[in-house]
Amino acid sequence: MYNDTIKVANKIIKSEDLYEIFCKMNEELNKYLKIFKSEQLRNQSLDYSYKVWTFNDSGSKLKFLVDFYDDTQIDFDNFNNFISIFNSRLEEIKSIDVYYVLSYEVKNPNNTSNDGYRSQRIHVWIREEKMDIEASISSEDDKMNEVYELIKNKILNSQVKYDKVIKDKSKISLIVNSAIGFMPSIIIVSLLLLVPTVRKVLVDSYVLYPICVMFLTLLLGGVIGSSKIDSLYRNIVPEKKYVGYKDGPVYKDDIDKYLETSEILIGNNTNNLKNREDIVELYNKYKKYLPYELLTLLIASIVVICLGLL
């Protein structure tokens, strides 16, 4: 018997992966319970000394304890009931505690050294920010191996939480916001040229027109673009931590804490992966616009310069 503990850190665990793990547990449990019933039927007419058991069940189970955001809690020992709730109320789930236990007797007619009672178990604690696994597995047989290997493979192959979407947040936000605010800014500042006093100021200074456009781009992008991009980032960025005081409190991203935790896609995290995909889609879309917008600004600036030379 050996014990193992896994604390999932800096990973995104999809609900589909959890579903697959749960189904595998249920499949394996049912497989061994069928073996038990078959051997029970075969052994019922035999004396104890002649009975052979590869799995004489002694309380094997799969249970789920689920906490919801409405402060209710349900203890499931029926897998179909649980999986129905899991599929239909995923965004309402705050936590899931999973108890998968195989308790059984192994008996051979020769009374070998492998005979005896065994209890193997896997407990999984699932929260929005973490997933911990504790396993107690027999080294004498492999009845828990498939489930445990599946869990480890799902964790190993899951997406990293601290990815480019998080690392490049400032760059992504700047490009998206700028691209959104650029054309409206060019149009607004160009229309201001129709006002004689404003036109005189802008054409008398060759650099003032592009400076005004860039300033208004950042202003409009910060207002219009931020409402779009910030809502996608809201639930996936690191928390802030206090790092000192300089003309006021100074905070920065708590990366160390961020790397210690994970994103389990239940409850408030259900749409986190979709939000990351939407951020990448927005970035790829709007970065294509910037070269054309900059070219438009260059042409408009040349026109303004020409007006000043007239």
SETOR-146152 format. One record per residue (C-alpha): residue in three letters; x, y, z. Coordinates in nm, 3 decimals. Layout:
+------+---------+---------+---------+
| resn |      px |      py |      pz |
+------+---------+---------+---------+
|  ALA |       X |       Y |       Z |
...
+------+---------+---------+---------+
***
This chain:
+------+---------+---------+---------+
| resn |      px |      py |      pz |
+------+---------+---------+---------+
|  MET |   0.000 |   0.000 |   0.000 |
|  TYR |   0.131 |   0.344 |  -0.085 |
|  ASN |  -0.010 |   0.692 |  -0.036 |
|  ASP |   0.014 |   0.976 |  -0.284 |
|  THR |  -0.097 |   1.340 |  -0.279 |
|  ILE |  -0.137 |   1.576 |  -0.572 |
|  LYS |  -0.200 |   1.948 |  -0.533 |
|  VAL |  -0.291 |   2.095 |  -0.869 |
|  ALA |  -0.118 |   2.430 |  -0.928 |
|  ASN |  -0.109 |   2.672 |  -1.225 |
|  LYS |  -0.347 |   2.458 |  -1.430 |
|  ILE |  -0.685 |   2.499 |  -1.600 |
|  ILE |  -0.899 |   2.190 |  -1.540 |
|  LYS |  -1.193 |   2.175 |  -1.778 |
|  SER |  -1.535 |   2.049 |  -1.672 |
|  GLU |  -1.509 |   1.797 |  -1.956 |
|  ASP |  -1.202 |   1.647 |  -1.789 |
|  LEU |  -1.383 |   1.626 |  -1.456 |
|  TYR |  -1.676 |   1.458 |  -1.629 |
|  GLU |  -1.445 |   1.201 |  -1.785 |
|  ILE |  -1.281 |   1.126 |  -1.449 |
|  PHE |  -1.618 |   1.086 |  -1.276 |
|  CYS |  -1.745 |   0.854 |  -1.550 |
|  LYS |  -1.428 |   0.645 |  -1.532 |
|  MET |  -1.470 |   0.603 |  -1.156 |
|  ASN |  -1.829 |   0.493 |  -1.202 |
|  GLU |  -1.737 |   0.257 |  -1.486 |
|  GLU |  -1.462 |   0.092 |  -1.282 |
|  LEU |  -1.682 |   0.059 |  -0.973 |
|  ASN |  -1.960 |  -0.104 |  -1.173 |
|  LYS |  -1.711 |  -0.337 |  -1.338 |
|  TYR |  -1.593 |  -0.472 |  -1.003 |
|  LEU |  -1.942 |  -0.491 |  -0.857 |
|  LYS |  -2.042 |  -0.707 |  -1.154 |
|  ILE |  -1.743 |  -0.931 |  -1.083 |
|  PHE |  -1.856 |  -0.952 |  -0.720 |
|  LYS |  -2.211 |  -1.056 |  -0.816 |
|  SER |  -2.080 |  -1.314 |  -1.058 |
|  GLU |  -1.843 |  -1.464 |  -0.801 |
|  GLN |  -2.110 |  -1.446 |  -0.532 |
|  LEU |  -2.339 |  -1.659 |  -0.748 |
|  ARG |  -2.062 |  -1.907 |  -0.821 |
|  ASN |  -1.949 |  -1.935 |  -0.457 |
|  GLN |  -2.286 |  -1.958 |  -0.283 |
|  SER |  -2.298 |  -2.340 |  -0.293 |
|  LEU |  -1.930 |  -2.390 |  -0.199 |
|  ASP |  -1.773 |  -2.439 |   0.143 |
|  TYR |  -1.566 |  -2.144 |   0.257 |
|  SER |  -1.237 |  -2.324 |   0.200 |
|  TYR |  -1.322 |  -2.377 |  -0.168 |
|  LYS |  -1.448 |  -2.030 |  -0.238 |
|  VAL |  -1.244 |  -1.810 |  -0.471 |
|  TRP |  -1.278 |  -1.435 |  -0.463 |
|  THR |  -1.102 |  -1.178 |  -0.675 |
|  PHE |  -1.344 |  -0.913 |  -0.550 |
|  ASN |  -1.563 |  -0.991 |  -0.251 |
|  ASP |  -1.720 |  -0.650 |  -0.202 |
|  SER |  -1.716 |  -0.497 |   0.142 |
|  GLY |  -1.866 |  -0.151 |   0.103 |
|  SER |  -1.713 |  -0.014 |  -0.219 |
|  LYS |  -1.870 |   0.318 |  -0.315 |
|  LEU |  -1.857 |   0.634 |  -0.522 |
|  LYS |  -2.000 |   0.939 |  -0.347 |
|  PHE |  -2.017 |   1.309 |  -0.428 |
|  LEU |  -2.071 |   1.592 |  -0.183 |
|  VAL |  -2.169 |   1.907 |  -0.371 |
|  ASP |  -2.192 |   2.262 |  -0.233 |
|  PHE |  -2.392 |   2.521 |  -0.428 |
|  TYR |  -2.383 |   2.899 |  -0.423 |
|  ASP |  -2.737 |   2.911 |  -0.285 |
|  ASP |  -2.598 |   2.767 |   0.042 |
|  THR |  -2.745 |   2.423 |  -0.023 |
|  GLN |  -2.551 |   2.098 |  -0.008 |
|  ILE |  -2.638 |   1.760 |  -0.160 |
|  ASP |  -2.477 |   1.424 |  -0.084 |
|  PHE |  -2.502 |   1.196 |  -0.390 |
|  ASP |  -2.452 |   0.821 |  -0.383 |
|  ASN |  -2.639 |   0.774 |  -0.710 |
|  PHE |  -2.408 |   0.853 |  -1.000 |
|  ASN |  -2.681 |   0.931 |  -1.254 |
|  ASN |  -2.841 |   1.184 |  -1.022 |
|  PHE |  -2.508 |   1.352 |  -0.960 |
|  ILE |  -2.402 |   1.370 |  -1.324 |
|  SER |  -2.738 |   1.516 |  -1.420 |
|  ILE |  -2.689 |   1.797 |  -1.166 |
|  PHE |  -2.327 |   1.841 |  -1.272 |
|  ASN |  -2.430 |   1.892 |  -1.634 |
|  SER |  -2.729 |   2.116 |  -1.567 |
|  ARG |  -2.610 |   2.331 |  -1.274 |
|  LEU |  -2.236 |   2.364 |  -1.334 |
|  GLU |  -2.231 |   2.743 |  -1.286 |
|  GLU |  -2.405 |   2.708 |  -0.949 |
|  ILE |  -2.152 |   2.462 |  -0.803 |
|  LYS |  -1.910 |   2.601 |  -0.546 |
|  SER |  -1.727 |   2.278 |  -0.462 |
|  ILE |  -1.730 |   1.901 |  -0.513 |
|  ASP |  -1.584 |   1.638 |  -0.280 |
|  VAL |  -1.543 |   1.298 |  -0.445 |
|  TYR |  -1.499 |   0.974 |  -0.250 |
|  TYR |  -1.410 |   0.669 |  -0.456 |
|  VAL |  -1.348 |   0.358 |  -0.244 |
|  LEU |  -1.288 |  -0.008 |  -0.329 |
|  SER |  -1.316 |  -0.228 |  -0.020 |
|  TYR |  -1.302 |  -0.601 |  -0.087 |
|  GLU |  -1.164 |  -0.943 |   0.003 |
|  VAL |  -0.932 |  -1.148 |  -0.215 |
|  LYS |  -0.931 |  -1.523 |  -0.149 |
|  ASN |  -0.771 |  -1.817 |  -0.322 |
|  PRO |  -0.825 |  -2.184 |  -0.229 |
|  ASN |  -0.455 |  -2.220 |  -0.152 |
|  ASN |  -0.459 |  -1.938 |   0.105 |
|  THR |  -0.180 |  -1.749 |  -0.071 |
|  SER |   0.000 |  -1.447 |   0.066 |
|  ASN |  -0.214 |  -1.225 |  -0.157 |
|  ASP |  -0.531 |  -1.322 |   0.030 |
|  GLY |  -0.700 |  -1.078 |   0.264 |
|  TYR |  -0.907 |  -0.761 |   0.288 |
|  ARG |  -0.803 |  -0.451 |   0.101 |
|  SER |  -0.927 |  -0.097 |   0.090 |
|  GLN |  -0.812 |   0.139 |  -0.180 |
|  ARG |  -0.939 |   0.493 |  -0.208 |
|  ILE |  -0.911 |   0.816 |  -0.401 |
|  HIS |  -1.044 |   1.137 |  -0.253 |
|  VAL |  -1.068 |   1.447 |  -0.473 |
|  TRP |  -1.139 |   1.792 |  -0.331 |
|  ILE |  -1.249 |   2.032 |  -0.605 |
|  ARG |  -1.283 |   2.406 |  -0.556 |
|  GLU |  -1.285 |   2.689 |  -0.809 |
|  GLU |  -0.924 |   2.777 |  -0.728 |
|  LYS |  -0.779 |   2.436 |  -0.646 |
|  MET |  -0.803 |   2.062 |  -0.688 |
|  ASP |  -0.636 |   1.829 |  -0.437 |
|  ILE |  -0.611 |   1.453 |  -0.472 |
|  GLU |  -0.524 |   1.203 |  -0.201 |
|  ALA |  -0.484 |   0.837 |  -0.296 |
|  SER |  -0.424 |   0.523 |  -0.096 |
|  ILE |  -0.347 |   0.246 |  -0.344 |
|  SER |  -0.253 |  -0.119 |  -0.298 |
|  SER |   0.073 |  -0.230 |  -0.453 |
|  GLU |  -0.062 |  -0.587 |  -0.465 |
|  ASP |  -0.314 |  -0.532 |  -0.745 |
|  ASP |  -0.403 |  -0.271 |  -1.004 |
|  LYS |  -0.773 |  -0.211 |  -0.944 |
|  MET |  -0.722 |   0.162 |  -0.885 |
|  ASN |  -0.451 |   0.219 |  -1.143 |
|  GLU |  -0.661 |   0.313 |  -1.445 |
|  VAL |  -0.856 |   0.579 |  -1.259 |
|  TYR |  -0.549 |   0.725 |  -1.093 |
|  GLU |  -0.348 |   0.729 |  -1.416 |
|  LEU |  -0.636 |   0.906 |  -1.590 |
|  ILE |  -0.644 |   1.174 |  -1.319 |
|  LYS |  -0.268 |   1.229 |  -1.343 |
|  ASN |  -0.275 |   1.243 |  -1.724 |
|  LYS |  -0.560 |   1.494 |  -1.724 |
|  ILE |  -0.367 |   1.717 |  -1.484 |
|  LEU |  -0.035 |   1.676 |  -1.668 |
|  ASN |  -0.188 |   1.758 |  -2.008 |
|  SER |  -0.411 |   2.042 |  -1.894 |
|  GLN |  -0.355 |   2.400 |  -2.006 |
|  VAL |  -0.125 |   2.625 |  -1.801 |
|  LYS |  -0.308 |   2.899 |  -1.612 |
|  TYR |  -0.032 |   3.163 |  -1.626 |
|  ASP |  -0.026 |   3.181 |  -2.006 |
|  LYS |   0.038 |   3.452 |  -2.266 |
|  VAL |  -0.312 |   3.590 |  -2.220 |
|  ILE |  -0.217 |   3.682 |  -1.862 |
|  LYS |   0.151 |   3.766 |  -1.918 |
|  ASP |   0.074 |   3.997 |  -2.213 |
|  LYS |  -0.237 |   4.161 |  -2.067 |
|  SER |  -0.100 |   4.515 |  -2.093 |
|  LYS |   0.005 |   4.467 |  -2.455 |
|  ILE |  -0.322 |   4.299 |  -2.553 |
|  SER |  -0.534 |   4.565 |  -2.384 |
|  LEU |  -0.333 |   4.850 |  -2.541 |
|  ILE |  -0.363 |   4.711 |  -2.894 |
|  VAL |  -0.734 |   4.628 |  -2.867 |
|  ASN |  -0.820 |   4.961 |  -2.704 |
|  SER |  -0.610 |   5.160 |  -2.952 |
|  ALA |  -0.756 |   4.987 |  -3.253 |
|  ILE |  -1.109 |   5.051 |  -3.126 |
|  GLY |  -1.044 |   5.420 |  -3.053 |
|  PHE |  -0.827 |   5.506 |  -3.356 |
|  MET |  -1.078 |   5.568 |  -3.637 |
|  PRO |  -1.332 |   5.757 |  -3.424 |
|  SER |  -1.045 |   5.980 |  -3.304 |
|  ILE |  -0.925 |   6.053 |  -3.659 |
|  ILE |  -1.279 |   6.139 |  -3.762 |
|  ILE |  -1.345 |   6.362 |  -3.458 |
|  VAL |  -1.018 |   6.557 |  -3.484 |
|  SER |  -1.059 |   6.591 |  -3.861 |
|  LEU |  -1.409 |   6.731 |  -3.816 |
|  LEU |  -1.266 |   6.985 |  -3.571 |
|  LEU |  -1.071 |   7.126 |  -3.865 |
|  LEU |  -1.402 |   7.271 |  -3.982 |
|  VAL |  -1.391 |   7.505 |  -3.682 |
|  PRO |  -1.172 |   7.800 |  -3.792 |
|  THR |  -1.001 |   7.865 |  -3.458 |
|  VAL |  -0.925 |   7.494 |  -3.403 |
|  ARG |  -0.810 |   7.458 |  -3.765 |
|  LYS |  -0.565 |   7.744 |  -3.725 |
|  VAL |  -0.411 |   7.587 |  -3.412 |
|  LEU |  -0.381 |   7.241 |  -3.569 |
|  VAL |  -0.239 |   7.349 |  -3.904 |
|  ASP |   0.005 |   7.597 |  -3.752 |
|  SER |   0.172 |   7.311 |  -3.563 |
|  TYR |   0.263 |   7.012 |  -3.779 |
|  VAL |   0.272 |   6.765 |  -3.491 |
|  LEU |  -0.035 |   6.879 |  -3.302 |
|  TYR |  -0.284 |   6.697 |  -3.526 |
|  PRO |  -0.135 |   6.344 |  -3.481 |
|  ILE |  -0.075 |   6.415 |  -3.112 |
|  CYS |  -0.442 |   6.507 |  -3.064 |
|  VAL |  -0.547 |   6.195 |  -3.254 |
|  MET |  -0.323 |   5.971 |  -3.044 |
|  PHE |  -0.437 |   6.132 |  -2.719 |
|  LEU |  -0.803 |   6.095 |  -2.813 |
|  THR |  -0.736 |   5.736 |  -2.928 |
|  LEU |  -0.607 |   5.642 |  -2.584 |
|  LEU |  -0.896 |   5.823 |  -2.418 |
|  LEU |  -1.171 |   5.670 |  -2.630 |
|  GLY |  -1.002 |   5.330 |  -2.637 |
|  GLY |  -0.976 |   5.335 |  -2.260 |
|  VAL |  -1.348 |   5.408 |  -2.230 |
|  ILE |  -1.495 |   5.200 |  -2.514 |
|  GLY |  -1.235 |   4.923 |  -2.545 |
|  SER |  -1.179 |   4.868 |  -2.175 |
|  SER |  -1.544 |   4.788 |  -2.117 |
|  LYS |  -1.507 |   4.505 |  -2.367 |
|  ILE |  -1.165 |   4.362 |  -2.278 |
|  ASP |  -1.177 |   4.420 |  -1.901 |
|  SER |  -1.498 |   4.221 |  -1.861 |
|  LEU |  -1.323 |   3.922 |  -2.021 |
|  TYR |  -1.018 |   3.959 |  -1.796 |
|  ARG |  -1.212 |   4.022 |  -1.475 |
|  ASN |  -1.223 |   3.663 |  -1.349 |
|  ILE |  -0.886 |   3.535 |  -1.472 |
|  VAL |  -0.627 |   3.796 |  -1.369 |
|  PRO |  -0.411 |   3.768 |  -1.054 |
|  GLU |  -0.522 |   3.937 |  -0.736 |
|  LYS |  -0.339 |   4.253 |  -0.634 |
|  LYS |  -0.110 |   4.273 |  -0.334 |
|  TYR |   0.015 |   4.575 |  -0.143 |
|  VAL |   0.386 |   4.641 |  -0.208 |
|  GLY |   0.444 |   4.979 |  -0.052 |
|  TYR |   0.355 |   5.345 |  -0.044 |
|  LYS |   0.464 |   5.612 |  -0.293 |
|  ASP |   0.236 |   5.913 |  -0.323 |
|  GLY |  -0.034 |   5.662 |  -0.226 |
|  PRO |  -0.070 |   5.286 |  -0.180 |
|  VAL |   0.106 |   5.078 |  -0.447 |
|  TYR |  -0.031 |   4.742 |  -0.557 |
|  LYS |   0.091 |   4.488 |  -0.808 |
|  ASP |  -0.018 |   4.145 |  -0.934 |
|  ASP |   0.040 |   3.868 |  -0.679 |
|  ILE |   0.203 |   3.625 |  -0.923 |
|  ASP |   0.332 |   3.389 |  -0.653 |
|  LYS |  -0.017 |   3.327 |  -0.520 |
|  TYR |  -0.149 |   3.303 |  -0.875 |
|  LEU |   0.097 |   3.024 |  -0.960 |
|  GLU |   0.002 |   2.829 |  -0.647 |
|  THR |  -0.364 |   2.806 |  -0.744 |
|  SER |  -0.558 |   2.673 |  -1.043 |
|  GLU |  -0.872 |   2.742 |  -1.239 |
|  ILE |  -1.125 |   2.464 |  -1.207 |
|  LEU |  -1.402 |   2.539 |  -1.456 |
|  ILE |  -1.700 |   2.517 |  -1.223 |
|  GLY |  -1.908 |   2.788 |  -1.058 |
|  ASN |  -1.778 |   3.138 |  -1.133 |
|  ASN |  -1.497 |   2.990 |  -1.343 |
|  THR |  -1.725 |   2.802 |  -1.582 |
|  ASN |  -1.665 |   3.041 |  -1.874 |
|  ASN |  -1.301 |   3.128 |  -1.803 |
|  LEU |  -1.159 |   2.927 |  -2.092 |
|  LYS |  -1.413 |   3.081 |  -2.332 |
|  ASN |  -1.313 |   3.427 |  -2.206 |
|  ARG |  -0.946 |   3.352 |  -2.279 |
|  GLU |  -1.036 |   3.237 |  -2.628 |
|  ASP |  -1.242 |   3.555 |  -2.682 |
|  ILE |  -0.947 |   3.769 |  -2.569 |
|  VAL |  -0.716 |   3.600 |  -2.820 |
|  GLU |  -0.980 |   3.640 |  -3.092 |
|  LEU |  -1.018 |   4.013 |  -3.015 |
|  TYR |  -0.641 |   4.064 |  -3.014 |
|  ASN |  -0.591 |   3.884 |  -3.347 |
|  LYS |  -0.881 |   4.077 |  -3.499 |
|  TYR |  -0.785 |   4.429 |  -3.390 |
|  LYS |  -0.409 |   4.405 |  -3.437 |
|  LYS |  -0.478 |   4.366 |  -3.812 |
|  TYR |  -0.650 |   4.704 |  -3.814 |
|  LEU |  -0.363 |   4.905 |  -3.660 |
|  PRO |  -0.134 |   4.922 |  -3.969 |
|  TYR |  -0.421 |   5.057 |  -4.181 |
|  GLU |  -0.522 |   5.302 |  -3.909 |
|  LEU |  -0.166 |   5.427 |  -3.874 |
|  LEU |  -0.145 |   5.469 |  -4.252 |
|  THR |  -0.471 |   5.665 |  -4.242 |
|  LEU |  -0.328 |   5.889 |  -3.970 |
|  LEU |  -0.012 |   5.945 |  -4.175 |
|  ILE |  -0.212 |   6.045 |  -4.481 |
|  ALA |  -0.441 |   6.271 |  -4.276 |
|  SER |  -0.137 |   6.434 |  -4.111 |
|  ILE |   0.020 |   6.503 |  -4.453 |
|  VAL |  -0.305 |   6.663 |  -4.567 |
|  VAL |  -0.308 |   6.885 |  -4.257 |
|  ILE |   0.055 |   6.983 |  -4.322 |
|  CYS |  -0.036 |   7.074 |  -4.681 |
|  LEU |  -0.321 |   7.287 |  -4.553 |
|  GLY |  -0.075 |   7.473 |  -4.336 |
|  LEU |   0.149 |   7.545 |  -4.631 |
|  LEU |  -0.132 |   7.695 |  -4.836 |
+------+---------+---------+---------+
***
